[in-house]
Amino acid sequence: MKKGTTNTALIQQIKEAFASVNKPHNHFGIYSARARDEYSDPTEEEQRLDRVLDRYDLTPQQMHECSTSLIF
């Protein structure tokens, strides 16, 4: 990395480096983690949401709704 590269540029490089990496089929996203934290199995809808949700695009509302799952 060149001297003077900003954190924003570094974060962008990391995102680009992993952009083509698919999430595993059993990916544990915030909705599945919330279900597990509540001692239940995630629904098909929760699993679907986790497969398409980009962690960089989480909204404050989603983080509030699934606050306990953020530790996963």
BELKAGI-V763958 format. One record per backbone hydrogen bond with DSSP energy under -1.0 kcal/mol. CO is the residue of the C=O (numbers start at 1). NH is the residue of the N-H. If there is no record, write none. Layout:
co:CO nh:NH
co:CO nh:NH
This chain:
co:2 nh:5
co:6 nh:10
co:7 nh:11
co:8 nh:12
co:9 nh:13
co:10 nh:14
co:11 nh:15
co:12 nh:16
co:13 nh:17
co:14 nh:18
co:18 nh:21
co:24 nh:27
co:29 nh:33
co:30 nh:34
co:31 nh:35
co:32 nh:36
co:33 nh:37
co:34 nh:38
co:35 nh:40
co:36 nh:39
co:43 nh:47
co:44 nh:48
co:45 nh:49
co:46 nh:50
co:47 nh:51
co:48 nh:52
co:49 nh:53
co:54 nh:57
co:59 nh:63
co:60 nh:64
co:61 nh:65
co:62 nh:66
co:64 nh:67
co:66 nh:69
co:69 nh:72
